[in-house]
Amino acid sequence: MIITFEELQAFLEEQFPQGEAFGTLQKLGDGWAEMRLEVDEEHLRPGGTVSGPAMMGLADVTMYAALLSKIGLVPLAVTTNLNINFLRKPAAHAAIWARANLLKVGRTMGVGEVFVYSEGVEEPVAHSAMTYSIPPEKYRN
């Protein structure tokens, strides 16, 4: 791991403050991250469940955090592919949390997966596979 939890947290607050709407960093390791989203009315869809976009946003930001743990604070690393499977209904008013794990990080891309969980539900509520583009050195901060 080339950055600390505190460094990433400060970076996200400064460079991506709108990201807090998708979740807050809880844990960070070498190639993995965990984030949490407190679910409220804005995250619900008709039928009393957490919306797909809320779960996708949490999964995406969690993967970004995991990737930055390996490549450093690179603002221009961006999602190039996100596939998500919604597995079961999350609890409507319970927090959701995600754990991202990198599968491979190369010079120009990173690939990983994210499991999304709902408090009170033992099994994952969603699973996502993602690819991130990593910019060349000359385009980094």
CNS distance restraints for C-alpha pairs under 8 A (distance, minus, plus):
assign (resid   1 and name CA) (resid  29 and name CA) 6.54 0.50 0.50
assign (resid   1 and name CA) (resid  30 and name CA) 4.37 0.50 0.50
assign (resid   1 and name CA) (resid  31 and name CA) 7.09 0.50 0.50
assign (resid   1 and name CA) (resid  69 and name CA) 5.41 0.50 0.50
assign (resid   1 and name CA) (resid  70 and name CA) 5.54 0.50 0.50
assign (resid   2 and name CA) (resid  30 and name CA) 7.94 0.50 0.50
assign (resid   2 and name CA) (resid  69 and name CA) 6.03 0.50 0.50
assign (resid   2 and name CA) (resid  70 and name CA) 6.03 0.50 0.50
assign (resid   2 and name CA) (resid  71 and name CA) 7.11 0.50 0.50
assign (resid   2 and name CA) (resid  72 and name CA) 6.04 0.50 0.50
assign (resid   3 and name CA) (resid   7 and name CA) 6.16 0.50 0.50
assign (resid   3 and name CA) (resid   8 and name CA) 6.71 0.50 0.50
assign (resid   3 and name CA) (resid  68 and name CA) 7.72 0.50 0.50
assign (resid   3 and name CA) (resid  69 and name CA) 5.70 0.50 0.50
assign (resid   3 and name CA) (resid  70 and name CA) 7.75 0.50 0.50
assign (resid   3 and name CA) (resid  72 and name CA) 6.06 0.50 0.50
assign (resid   3 and name CA) (resid  73 and name CA) 7.73 0.50 0.50
assign (resid   4 and name CA) (resid   8 and name CA) 6.29 0.50 0.50
assign (resid   4 and name CA) (resid  28 and name CA) 7.71 0.50 0.50
assign (resid   4 and name CA) (resid  69 and name CA) 7.67 0.50 0.50
assign (resid   5 and name CA) (resid   9 and name CA) 6.05 0.50 0.50
assign (resid   5 and name CA) (resid  27 and name CA) 7.11 0.50 0.50
assign (resid   5 and name CA) (resid  28 and name CA) 5.76 0.50 0.50
assign (resid   6 and name CA) (resid  10 and name CA) 6.12 0.50 0.50
assign (resid   7 and name CA) (resid  11 and name CA) 6.12 0.50 0.50
assign (resid   8 and name CA) (resid  12 and name CA) 6.08 0.50 0.50
assign (resid   8 and name CA) (resid  65 and name CA) 7.48 0.50 0.50
assign (resid   8 and name CA) (resid  68 and name CA) 7.83 0.50 0.50
assign (resid   8 and name CA) (resid  69 and name CA) 7.91 0.50 0.50
assign (resid   8 and name CA) (resid  73 and name CA) 7.35 0.50 0.50
assign (resid   9 and name CA) (resid  13 and name CA) 6.23 0.50 0.50
assign (resid   9 and name CA) (resid  25 and name CA) 6.78 0.50 0.50
assign (resid  10 and name CA) (resid  14 and name CA) 6.13 0.50 0.50
assign (resid  11 and name CA) (resid  15 and name CA) 5.66 0.50 0.50
assign (resid  11 and name CA) (resid  16 and name CA) 7.41 0.50 0.50
assign (resid  11 and name CA) (resid  73 and name CA) 7.34 0.50 0.50
assign (resid  12 and name CA) (resid  16 and name CA) 4.82 0.50 0.50
assign (resid  12 and name CA) (resid  17 and name CA) 6.20 0.50 0.50
assign (resid  12 and name CA) (resid  19 and name CA) 7.27 0.50 0.50
assign (resid  13 and name CA) (resid  17 and name CA) 4.75 0.50 0.50
assign (resid  13 and name CA) (resid  20 and name CA) 7.83 0.50 0.50
assign (resid  15 and name CA) (resid  75 and name CA) 7.62 0.50 0.50
assign (resid  16 and name CA) (resid  20 and name CA) 7.87 0.50 0.50
assign (resid  18 and name CA) (resid  22 and name CA) 7.84 0.50 0.50
assign (resid  19 and name CA) (resid  23 and name CA) 6.74 0.50 0.50
assign (resid  19 and name CA) (resid  24 and name CA) 7.98 0.50 0.50
assign (resid  19 and name CA) (resid  61 and name CA) 7.07 0.50 0.50
assign (resid  20 and name CA) (resid  24 and name CA) 5.62 0.50 0.50
assign (resid  21 and name CA) (resid  37 and name CA) 7.90 0.50 0.50
assign (resid  22 and name CA) (resid  37 and name CA) 6.41 0.50 0.50
assign (resid  22 and name CA) (resid  54 and name CA) 6.75 0.50 0.50
assign (resid  22 and name CA) (resid  57 and name CA) 5.35 0.50 0.50
assign (resid  22 and name CA) (resid  58 and name CA) 4.95 0.50 0.50
assign (resid  22 and name CA) (resid  61 and name CA) 6.97 0.50 0.50
assign (resid  23 and name CA) (resid  35 and name CA) 5.81 0.50 0.50
assign (resid  23 and name CA) (resid  36 and name CA) 5.04 0.50 0.50
assign (resid  23 and name CA) (resid  37 and name CA) 4.32 0.50 0.50
assign (resid  23 and name CA) (resid  38 and name CA) 7.49 0.50 0.50
assign (resid  23 and name CA) (resid  58 and name CA) 5.69 0.50 0.50
assign (resid  23 and name CA) (resid  61 and name CA) 7.46 0.50 0.50
assign (resid  24 and name CA) (resid  35 and name CA) 5.25 0.50 0.50
assign (resid  24 and name CA) (resid  36 and name CA) 5.37 0.50 0.50
assign (resid  24 and name CA) (resid  37 and name CA) 6.49 0.50 0.50
assign (resid  25 and name CA) (resid  33 and name CA) 7.61 0.50 0.50
assign (resid  25 and name CA) (resid  34 and name CA) 6.26 0.50 0.50
assign (resid  25 and name CA) (resid  35 and name CA) 4.47 0.50 0.50
assign (resid  25 and name CA) (resid  36 and name CA) 6.68 0.50 0.50
assign (resid  25 and name CA) (resid  62 and name CA) 7.76 0.50 0.50
assign (resid  25 and name CA) (resid  65 and name CA) 8.00 0.50 0.50
assign (resid  26 and name CA) (resid  33 and name CA) 7.70 0.50 0.50
assign (resid  26 and name CA) (resid  34 and name CA) 5.48 0.50 0.50
assign (resid  26 and name CA) (resid  35 and name CA) 5.07 0.50 0.50
assign (resid  26 and name CA) (resid  36 and name CA) 6.67 0.50 0.50
assign (resid  27 and name CA) (resid  33 and name CA) 5.64 0.50 0.50
assign (resid  27 and name CA) (resid  34 and name CA) 5.01 0.50 0.50
assign (resid  27 and name CA) (resid  35 and name CA) 6.97 0.50 0.50
assign (resid  28 and name CA) (resid  32 and name CA) 6.05 0.50 0.50
assign (resid  28 and name CA) (resid  33 and name CA) 4.42 0.50 0.50
assign (resid  28 and name CA) (resid  34 and name CA) 6.41 0.50 0.50
assign (resid  28 and name CA) (resid  65 and name CA) 7.76 0.50 0.50
assign (resid  28 and name CA) (resid  66 and name CA) 7.13 0.50 0.50
assign (resid  28 and name CA) (resid  69 and name CA) 7.34 0.50 0.50
assign (resid  29 and name CA) (resid  33 and name CA) 6.10 0.50 0.50
assign (resid  29 and name CA) (resid  66 and name CA) 7.56 0.50 0.50
assign (resid  29 and name CA) (resid  69 and name CA) 6.89 0.50 0.50
assign (resid  30 and name CA) (resid  66 and name CA) 7.61 0.50 0.50
assign (resid  30 and name CA) (resid  69 and name CA) 5.96 0.50 0.50
assign (resid  30 and name CA) (resid  70 and name CA) 6.44 0.50 0.50
assign (resid  31 and name CA) (resid  66 and name CA) 5.15 0.50 0.50
assign (resid  31 and name CA) (resid  67 and name CA) 6.30 0.50 0.50
assign (resid  31 and name CA) (resid  69 and name CA) 5.83 0.50 0.50
assign (resid  31 and name CA) (resid  70 and name CA) 5.75 0.50 0.50
assign (resid  31 and name CA) (resid 101 and name CA) 6.00 0.50 0.50
assign (resid  31 and name CA) (resid 102 and name CA) 5.35 0.50 0.50
assign (resid  32 and name CA) (resid  63 and name CA) 7.81 0.50 0.50
assign (resid  32 and name CA) (resid  65 and name CA) 7.66 0.50 0.50
assign (resid  32 and name CA) (resid  66 and name CA) 4.43 0.50 0.50
assign (resid  32 and name CA) (resid  67 and name CA) 7.52 0.50 0.50
assign (resid  32 and name CA) (resid  69 and name CA) 7.31 0.50 0.50
assign (resid  32 and name CA) (resid  99 and name CA) 7.10 0.50 0.50
assign (resid  32 and name CA) (resid 100 and name CA) 5.34 0.50 0.50
assign (resid  32 and name CA) (resid 101 and name CA) 4.54 0.50 0.50
assign (resid  32 and name CA) (resid 102 and name CA) 6.29 0.50 0.50
assign (resid  33 and name CA) (resid  62 and name CA) 6.08 0.50 0.50
assign (resid  33 and name CA) (resid  63 and name CA) 7.19 0.50 0.50
assign (resid  33 and name CA) (resid  65 and name CA) 6.03 0.50 0.50
assign (resid  33 and name CA) (resid  66 and name CA) 4.77 0.50 0.50
assign (resid  33 and name CA) (resid  99 and name CA) 5.72 0.50 0.50
assign (resid  33 and name CA) (resid 100 and name CA) 5.37 0.50 0.50
assign (resid  33 and name CA) (resid 101 and name CA) 6.99 0.50 0.50
assign (resid  34 and name CA) (resid  62 and name CA) 6.29 0.50 0.50
assign (resid  34 and name CA) (resid  97 and name CA) 7.07 0.50 0.50
assign (resid  34 and name CA) (resid  98 and name CA) 5.49 0.50 0.50
assign (resid  34 and name CA) (resid  99 and name CA) 4.47 0.50 0.50
assign (resid  34 and name CA) (resid 100 and name CA) 6.47 0.50 0.50
assign (resid  35 and name CA) (resid  58 and name CA) 7.29 0.50 0.50
assign (resid  35 and name CA) (resid  62 and name CA) 5.87 0.50 0.50
assign (resid  35 and name CA) (resid  97 and name CA) 5.58 0.50 0.50
assign (resid  35 and name CA) (resid  98 and name CA) 5.44 0.50 0.50
assign (resid  35 and name CA) (resid  99 and name CA) 6.80 0.50 0.50
assign (resid  36 and name CA) (resid  58 and name CA) 7.57 0.50 0.50
assign (resid  36 and name CA) (resid  95 and name CA) 6.97 0.50 0.50
assign (resid  36 and name CA) (resid  96 and name CA) 5.89 0.50 0.50
assign (resid  36 and name CA) (resid  97 and name CA) 4.16 0.50 0.50
assign (resid  36 and name CA) (resid  98 and name CA) 6.46 0.50 0.50
assign (resid  37 and name CA) (resid  58 and name CA) 7.07 0.50 0.50
assign (resid  37 and name CA) (resid  95 and name CA) 5.63 0.50 0.50
assign (resid  37 and name CA) (resid  96 and name CA) 5.36 0.50 0.50
assign (resid  37 and name CA) (resid  97 and name CA) 6.05 0.50 0.50
assign (resid  38 and name CA) (resid  94 and name CA) 7.11 0.50 0.50
assign (resid  38 and name CA) (resid  95 and name CA) 4.49 0.50 0.50
assign (resid  38 and name CA) (resid  96 and name CA) 6.65 0.50 0.50
assign (resid  39 and name CA) (resid  43 and name CA) 5.90 0.50 0.50
assign (resid  39 and name CA) (resid  44 and name CA) 7.75 0.50 0.50
assign (resid  39 and name CA) (resid  50 and name CA) 7.56 0.50 0.50
assign (resid  39 and name CA) (resid  92 and name CA) 7.60 0.50 0.50
assign (resid  39 and name CA) (resid  93 and name CA) 5.83 0.50 0.50
assign (resid  39 and name CA) (resid  94 and name CA) 6.02 0.50 0.50
assign (resid  39 and name CA) (resid  95 and name CA) 5.09 0.50 0.50
assign (resid  39 and name CA) (resid  96 and name CA) 6.92 0.50 0.50
assign (resid  40 and name CA) (resid  44 and name CA) 7.01 0.50 0.50
assign (resid  40 and name CA) (resid  93 and name CA) 6.39 0.50 0.50
assign (resid  43 and name CA) (resid  50 and name CA) 5.69 0.50 0.50
assign (resid  43 and name CA) (resid  51 and name CA) 5.80 0.50 0.50
assign (resid  43 and name CA) (resid  54 and name CA) 5.90 0.50 0.50
assign (resid  44 and name CA) (resid  48 and name CA) 6.30 0.50 0.50
assign (resid  44 and name CA) (resid  49 and name CA) 5.51 0.50 0.50
assign (resid  44 and name CA) (resid  50 and name CA) 4.53 0.50 0.50
assign (resid  44 and name CA) (resid  51 and name CA) 5.27 0.50 0.50
assign (resid  44 and name CA) (resid  92 and name CA) 6.91 0.50 0.50
assign (resid  45 and name CA) (resid  49 and name CA) 5.78 0.50 0.50
assign (resid  45 and name CA) (resid  50 and name CA) 6.11 0.50 0.50
assign (resid  45 and name CA) (resid  51 and name CA) 5.18 0.50 0.50
assign (resid  48 and name CA) (resid  92 and name CA) 5.55 0.50 0.50
assign (resid  49 and name CA) (resid  89 and name CA) 6.47 0.50 0.50
assign (resid  49 and name CA) (resid  90 and name CA) 6.11 0.50 0.50
assign (resid  49 and name CA) (resid  91 and name CA) 6.45 0.50 0.50
assign (resid  49 and name CA) (resid  92 and name CA) 4.68 0.50 0.50
assign (resid  50 and name CA) (resid  54 and name CA) 6.86 0.50 0.50
assign (resid  50 and name CA) (resid  55 and name CA) 7.37 0.50 0.50
assign (resid  50 and name CA) (resid  89 and name CA) 7.75 0.50 0.50
assign (resid  50 and name CA) (resid  90 and name CA) 6.18 0.50 0.50
assign (resid  50 and name CA) (resid  91 and name CA) 7.33 0.50 0.50
assign (resid  50 and name CA) (resid  92 and name CA) 5.78 0.50 0.50
assign (resid  51 and name CA) (resid  55 and name CA) 6.66 0.50 0.50
assign (resid  52 and name CA) (resid  56 and name CA) 6.03 0.50 0.50
assign (resid  52 and name CA) (resid  86 and name CA) 7.82 0.50 0.50
assign (resid  53 and name CA) (resid  57 and name CA) 5.92 0.50 0.50
assign (resid  54 and name CA) (resid  58 and name CA) 6.28 0.50 0.50
assign (resid  55 and name CA) (resid  59 and name CA) 6.14 0.50 0.50
assign (resid  55 and name CA) (resid  96 and name CA) 7.91 0.50 0.50
assign (resid  55 and name CA) (resid 116 and name CA) 7.17 0.50 0.50
assign (resid  55 and name CA) (resid 126 and name CA) 7.67 0.50 0.50
assign (resid  56 and name CA) (resid  60 and name CA) 6.05 0.50 0.50
assign (resid  56 and name CA) (resid  84 and name CA) 7.29 0.50 0.50
assign (resid  57 and name CA) (resid  61 and name CA) 6.20 0.50 0.50
assign (resid  58 and name CA) (resid  62 and name CA) 6.06 0.50 0.50
assign (resid  58 and name CA) (resid  97 and name CA) 7.62 0.50 0.50
assign (resid  58 and name CA) (resid  98 and name CA) 6.84 0.50 0.50
assign (resid  59 and name CA) (resid  63 and name CA) 6.24 0.50 0.50
assign (resid  59 and name CA) (resid  98 and name CA) 6.19 0.50 0.50
assign (resid  59 and name CA) (resid  99 and name CA) 7.89 0.50 0.50
assign (resid  59 and name CA) (resid 100 and name CA) 7.39 0.50 0.50
assign (resid  59 and name CA) (resid 114 and name CA) 6.00 0.50 0.50
assign (resid  59 and name CA) (resid 115 and name CA) 7.57 0.50 0.50
assign (resid  59 and name CA) (resid 116 and name CA) 6.91 0.50 0.50
assign (resid  59 and name CA) (resid 128 and name CA) 7.06 0.50 0.50
assign (resid  60 and name CA) (resid  64 and name CA) 6.28 0.50 0.50
assign (resid  60 and name CA) (resid  79 and name CA) 7.66 0.50 0.50
assign (resid  60 and name CA) (resid  82 and name CA) 7.82 0.50 0.50
assign (resid  60 and name CA) (resid 130 and name CA) 7.91 0.50 0.50
assign (resid  61 and name CA) (resid  65 and name CA) 6.29 0.50 0.50
assign (resid  62 and name CA) (resid  66 and name CA) 6.32 0.50 0.50
assign (resid  62 and name CA) (resid  98 and name CA) 6.70 0.50 0.50
assign (resid  62 and name CA) (resid  99 and name CA) 6.84 0.50 0.50
assign (resid  62 and name CA) (resid 100 and name CA) 5.85 0.50 0.50
assign (resid  62 and name CA) (resid 114 and name CA) 7.68 0.50 0.50
assign (resid  63 and name CA) (resid  67 and name CA) 6.11 0.50 0.50
assign (resid  63 and name CA) (resid 100 and name CA) 5.25 0.50 0.50
assign (resid  63 and name CA) (resid 101 and name CA) 7.37 0.50 0.50
assign (resid  63 and name CA) (resid 102 and name CA) 7.78 0.50 0.50
assign (resid  63 and name CA) (resid 112 and name CA) 7.14 0.50 0.50
assign (resid  63 and name CA) (resid 113 and name CA) 7.54 0.50 0.50
assign (resid  63 and name CA) (resid 114 and name CA) 6.92 0.50 0.50
assign (resid  63 and name CA) (resid 130 and name CA) 7.70 0.50 0.50
assign (resid  64 and name CA) (resid  68 and name CA) 6.19 0.50 0.50
assign (resid  64 and name CA) (resid  77 and name CA) 7.77 0.50 0.50
assign (resid  64 and name CA) (resid  78 and name CA) 7.91 0.50 0.50
assign (resid  64 and name CA) (resid 132 and name CA) 7.98 0.50 0.50
assign (resid  65 and name CA) (resid  69 and name CA) 6.35 0.50 0.50
assign (resid  66 and name CA) (resid  70 and name CA) 7.12 0.50 0.50
assign (resid  66 and name CA) (resid 100 and name CA) 6.23 0.50 0.50
assign (resid  66 and name CA) (resid 101 and name CA) 6.70 0.50 0.50
assign (resid  66 and name CA) (resid 102 and name CA) 6.81 0.50 0.50
assign (resid  67 and name CA) (resid  71 and name CA) 6.36 0.50 0.50
assign (resid  67 and name CA) (resid 102 and name CA) 6.95 0.50 0.50
assign (resid  67 and name CA) (resid 105 and name CA) 7.94 0.50 0.50
assign (resid  67 and name CA) (resid 110 and name CA) 6.97 0.50 0.50
assign (resid  68 and name CA) (resid  72 and name CA) 4.83 0.50 0.50
assign (resid  68 and name CA) (resid  73 and name CA) 5.73 0.50 0.50
assign (resid  68 and name CA) (resid  74 and name CA) 6.75 0.50 0.50
assign (resid  70 and name CA) (resid 105 and name CA) 7.95 0.50 0.50
assign (resid  74 and name CA) (resid 140 and name CA) 6.02 0.50 0.50
assign (resid  74 and name CA) (resid 141 and name CA) 6.73 0.50 0.50
assign (resid  75 and name CA) (resid 140 and name CA) 7.35 0.50 0.50
assign (resid  75 and name CA) (resid 141 and name CA) 7.38 0.50 0.50
assign (resid  76 and name CA) (resid 134 and name CA) 7.19 0.50 0.50
assign (resid  76 and name CA) (resid 135 and name CA) 6.35 0.50 0.50
assign (resid  76 and name CA) (resid 139 and name CA) 7.83 0.50 0.50
assign (resid  76 and name CA) (resid 140 and name CA) 6.90 0.50 0.50
assign (resid  77 and name CA) (resid 132 and name CA) 6.43 0.50 0.50
assign (resid  77 and name CA) (resid 133 and name CA) 5.51 0.50 0.50
assign (resid  77 and name CA) (resid 134 and name CA) 4.72 0.50 0.50
assign (resid  77 and name CA) (resid 135 and name CA) 6.10 0.50 0.50
assign (resid  78 and name CA) (resid 132 and name CA) 5.33 0.50 0.50
assign (resid  78 and name CA) (resid 133 and name CA) 5.35 0.50 0.50
assign (resid  78 and name CA) (resid 134 and name CA) 7.00 0.50 0.50
assign (resid  79 and name CA) (resid 130 and name CA) 7.26 0.50 0.50
assign (resid  79 and name CA) (resid 131 and name CA) 6.03 0.50 0.50
assign (resid  79 and name CA) (resid 132 and name CA) 4.36 0.50 0.50
assign (resid  79 and name CA) (resid 133 and name CA) 6.25 0.50 0.50
assign (resid  80 and name CA) (resid 130 and name CA) 7.65 0.50 0.50
assign (resid  80 and name CA) (resid 131 and name CA) 5.60 0.50 0.50
assign (resid  80 and name CA) (resid 132 and name CA) 5.32 0.50 0.50
assign (resid  80 and name CA) (resid 133 and name CA) 6.10 0.50 0.50
assign (resid  81 and name CA) (resid 130 and name CA) 5.42 0.50 0.50
assign (resid  81 and name CA) (resid 131 and name CA) 5.06 0.50 0.50
assign (resid  81 and name CA) (resid 132 and name CA) 7.01 0.50 0.50
assign (resid  82 and name CA) (resid 128 and name CA) 6.85 0.50 0.50
assign (resid  82 and name CA) (resid 129 and name CA) 6.00 0.50 0.50
assign (resid  82 and name CA) (resid 130 and name CA) 4.54 0.50 0.50
assign (resid  82 and name CA) (resid 131 and name CA) 6.66 0.50 0.50
assign (resid  83 and name CA) (resid 128 and name CA) 5.42 0.50 0.50
assign (resid  83 and name CA) (resid 129 and name CA) 5.32 0.50 0.50
assign (resid  83 and name CA) (resid 130 and name CA) 6.36 0.50 0.50
assign (resid  84 and name CA) (resid 126 and name CA) 6.85 0.50 0.50
assign (resid  84 and name CA) (resid 127 and name CA) 5.66 0.50 0.50
assign (resid  84 and name CA) (resid 128 and name CA) 4.14 0.50 0.50
assign (resid  84 and name CA) (resid 129 and name CA) 6.53 0.50 0.50
assign (resid  85 and name CA) (resid 126 and name CA) 5.52 0.50 0.50
assign (resid  85 and name CA) (resid 127 and name CA) 5.31 0.50 0.50
assign (resid  85 and name CA) (resid 128 and name CA) 6.27 0.50 0.50
assign (resid  86 and name CA) (resid 125 and name CA) 6.08 0.50 0.50
assign (resid  86 and name CA) (resid 126 and name CA) 4.38 0.50 0.50
assign (resid  86 and name CA) (resid 127 and name CA) 6.67 0.50 0.50
assign (resid  87 and name CA) (resid 124 and name CA) 7.05 0.50 0.50
assign (resid  87 and name CA) (resid 125 and name CA) 4.94 0.50 0.50
assign (resid  87 and name CA) (resid 126 and name CA) 5.06 0.50 0.50
assign (resid  87 and name CA) (resid 127 and name CA) 7.32 0.50 0.50
assign (resid  88 and name CA) (resid 124 and name CA) 7.54 0.50 0.50
assign (resid  88 and name CA) (resid 125 and name CA) 4.80 0.50 0.50
assign (resid  88 and name CA) (resid 126 and name CA) 7.10 0.50 0.50
assign (resid  89 and name CA) (resid 125 and name CA) 6.33 0.50 0.50
assign (resid  90 and name CA) (resid  94 and name CA) 7.91 0.50 0.50
assign (resid  90 and name CA) (resid  96 and name CA) 7.86 0.50 0.50
assign (resid  90 and name CA) (resid 117 and name CA) 7.64 0.50 0.50
assign (resid  90 and name CA) (resid 118 and name CA) 5.36 0.50 0.50
assign (resid  90 and name CA) (resid 121 and name CA) 7.16 0.50 0.50
assign (resid  90 and name CA) (resid 125 and name CA) 5.99 0.50 0.50
assign (resid  91 and name CA) (resid 118 and name CA) 6.27 0.50 0.50
assign (resid  91 and name CA) (resid 119 and name CA) 7.22 0.50 0.50
assign (resid  91 and name CA) (resid 120 and name CA) 7.30 0.50 0.50
assign (resid  91 and name CA) (resid 121 and name CA) 7.41 0.50 0.50
assign (resid  94 and name CA) (resid 118 and name CA) 6.53 0.50 0.50
assign (resid  94 and name CA) (resid 119 and name CA) 5.61 0.50 0.50
assign (resid  94 and name CA) (resid 120 and name CA) 7.55 0.50 0.50
assign (resid  95 and name CA) (resid 118 and name CA) 6.08 0.50 0.50
assign (resid  95 and name CA) (resid 119 and name CA) 5.71 0.50 0.50
assign (resid  96 and name CA) (resid 116 and name CA) 6.87 0.50 0.50
assign (resid  96 and name CA) (resid 117 and name CA) 5.50 0.50 0.50
assign (resid  96 and name CA) (resid 118 and name CA) 4.35 0.50 0.50
assign (resid  96 and name CA) (resid 119 and name CA) 6.06 0.50 0.50
assign (resid  97 and name CA) (resid 116 and name CA) 5.70 0.50 0.50
assign (resid  97 and name CA) (resid 117 and name CA) 5.29 0.50 0.50
assign (resid  97 and name CA) (resid 118 and name CA) 6.44 0.50 0.50
assign (resid  97 and name CA) (resid 119 and name CA) 7.78 0.50 0.50
assign (resid  98 and name CA) (resid 114 and name CA) 6.48 0.50 0.50
assign (resid  98 and name CA) (resid 115 and name CA) 5.57 0.50 0.50
assign (resid  98 and name CA) (resid 116 and name CA) 4.30 0.50 0.50
assign (resid  98 and name CA) (resid 117 and name CA) 6.09 0.50 0.50
assign (resid  99 and name CA) (resid 114 and name CA) 5.48 0.50 0.50
assign (resid  99 and name CA) (resid 115 and name CA) 5.53 0.50 0.50
assign (resid  99 and name CA) (resid 116 and name CA) 6.68 0.50 0.50
assign (resid 100 and name CA) (resid 112 and name CA) 6.93 0.50 0.50
assign (resid 100 and name CA) (resid 113 and name CA) 5.68 0.50 0.50
assign (resid 100 and name CA) (resid 114 and name CA) 4.21 0.50 0.50
assign (resid 100 and name CA) (resid 115 and name CA) 6.64 0.50 0.50
assign (resid 101 and name CA) (resid 112 and name CA) 5.56 0.50 0.50
assign (resid 101 and name CA) (resid 113 and name CA) 5.58 0.50 0.50
assign (resid 101 and name CA) (resid 114 and name CA) 6.40 0.50 0.50
assign (resid 102 and name CA) (resid 110 and name CA) 7.19 0.50 0.50
assign (resid 102 and name CA) (resid 111 and name CA) 5.93 0.50 0.50
assign (resid 102 and name CA) (resid 112 and name CA) 4.04 0.50 0.50
assign (resid 102 and name CA) (resid 113 and name CA) 6.50 0.50 0.50
assign (resid 103 and name CA) (resid 110 and name CA) 7.70 0.50 0.50
assign (resid 103 and name CA) (resid 111 and name CA) 5.56 0.50 0.50
assign (resid 103 and name CA) (resid 112 and name CA) 4.75 0.50 0.50
assign (resid 103 and name CA) (resid 113 and name CA) 7.26 0.50 0.50
assign (resid 104 and name CA) (resid 110 and name CA) 5.66 0.50 0.50
assign (resid 104 and name CA) (resid 111 and name CA) 5.26 0.50 0.50
assign (resid 104 and name CA) (resid 112 and name CA) 6.80 0.50 0.50
assign (resid 105 and name CA) (resid 109 and name CA) 6.09 0.50 0.50
assign (resid 105 and name CA) (resid 110 and name CA) 4.23 0.50 0.50
assign (resid 105 and name CA) (resid 111 and name CA) 6.41 0.50 0.50
assign (resid 106 and name CA) (resid 110 and name CA) 6.07 0.50 0.50
assign (resid 107 and name CA) (resid 134 and name CA) 6.95 0.50 0.50
assign (resid 107 and name CA) (resid 136 and name CA) 7.79 0.50 0.50
assign (resid 108 and name CA) (resid 133 and name CA) 5.86 0.50 0.50
assign (resid 108 and name CA) (resid 134 and name CA) 4.65 0.50 0.50
assign (resid 108 and name CA) (resid 135 and name CA) 6.36 0.50 0.50
assign (resid 108 and name CA) (resid 136 and name CA) 6.99 0.50 0.50
assign (resid 109 and name CA) (resid 131 and name CA) 6.80 0.50 0.50
assign (resid 109 and name CA) (resid 132 and name CA) 5.43 0.50 0.50
assign (resid 109 and name CA) (resid 133 and name CA) 4.53 0.50 0.50
assign (resid 109 and name CA) (resid 134 and name CA) 5.07 0.50 0.50
assign (resid 110 and name CA) (resid 131 and name CA) 5.65 0.50 0.50
assign (resid 110 and name CA) (resid 132 and name CA) 5.08 0.50 0.50
assign (resid 110 and name CA) (resid 133 and name CA) 6.60 0.50 0.50
assign (resid 110 and name CA) (resid 134 and name CA) 7.13 0.50 0.50
assign (resid 111 and name CA) (resid 129 and name CA) 7.56 0.50 0.50
assign (resid 111 and name CA) (resid 130 and name CA) 5.73 0.50 0.50
assign (resid 111 and name CA) (resid 131 and name CA) 4.50 0.50 0.50
assign (resid 111 and name CA) (resid 132 and name CA) 6.40 0.50 0.50
assign (resid 112 and name CA) (resid 129 and name CA) 5.91 0.50 0.50
assign (resid 112 and name CA) (resid 130 and name CA) 5.50 0.50 0.50
assign (resid 112 and name CA) (resid 131 and name CA) 6.63 0.50 0.50
assign (resid 113 and name CA) (resid 127 and name CA) 7.26 0.50 0.50
assign (resid 113 and name CA) (resid 128 and name CA) 5.49 0.50 0.50
assign (resid 113 and name CA) (resid 129 and name CA) 4.40 0.50 0.50
assign (resid 113 and name CA) (resid 130 and name CA) 6.08 0.50 0.50
assign (resid 114 and name CA) (resid 127 and name CA) 5.74 0.50 0.50
assign (resid 114 and name CA) (resid 128 and name CA) 5.05 0.50 0.50
assign (resid 114 and name CA) (resid 129 and name CA) 6.47 0.50 0.50
assign (resid 115 and name CA) (resid 124 and name CA) 6.17 0.50 0.50
assign (resid 115 and name CA) (resid 125 and name CA) 7.68 0.50 0.50
assign (resid 115 and name CA) (resid 126 and name CA) 5.92 0.50 0.50
assign (resid 115 and name CA) (resid 127 and name CA) 4.65 0.50 0.50
assign (resid 115 and name CA) (resid 128 and name CA) 6.48 0.50 0.50
assign (resid 116 and name CA) (resid 124 and name CA) 5.58 0.50 0.50
assign (resid 116 and name CA) (resid 125 and name CA) 5.71 0.50 0.50
assign (resid 116 and name CA) (resid 126 and name CA) 5.02 0.50 0.50
assign (resid 116 and name CA) (resid 127 and name CA) 6.24 0.50 0.50
assign (resid 117 and name CA) (resid 121 and name CA) 7.01 0.50 0.50
assign (resid 117 and name CA) (resid 122 and name CA) 7.63 0.50 0.50
assign (resid 117 and name CA) (resid 123 and name CA) 6.96 0.50 0.50
assign (resid 117 and name CA) (resid 124 and name CA) 4.63 0.50 0.50
assign (resid 117 and name CA) (resid 125 and name CA) 5.32 0.50 0.50
assign (resid 117 and name CA) (resid 126 and name CA) 7.05 0.50 0.50
assign (resid 118 and name CA) (resid 122 and name CA) 7.79 0.50 0.50
assign (resid 118 and name CA) (resid 124 and name CA) 7.22 0.50 0.50
assign (resid 118 and name CA) (resid 125 and name CA) 6.57 0.50 0.50
assign (resid 121 and name CA) (resid 125 and name CA) 7.86 0.50 0.50
assign (resid 135 and name CA) (resid 139 and name CA) 6.07 0.50 0.50
assign (resid 135 and name CA) (resid 140 and name CA) 6.66 0.50 0.50
assign (resid 136 and name CA) (resid 140 and name CA) 6.89 0.50 0.50
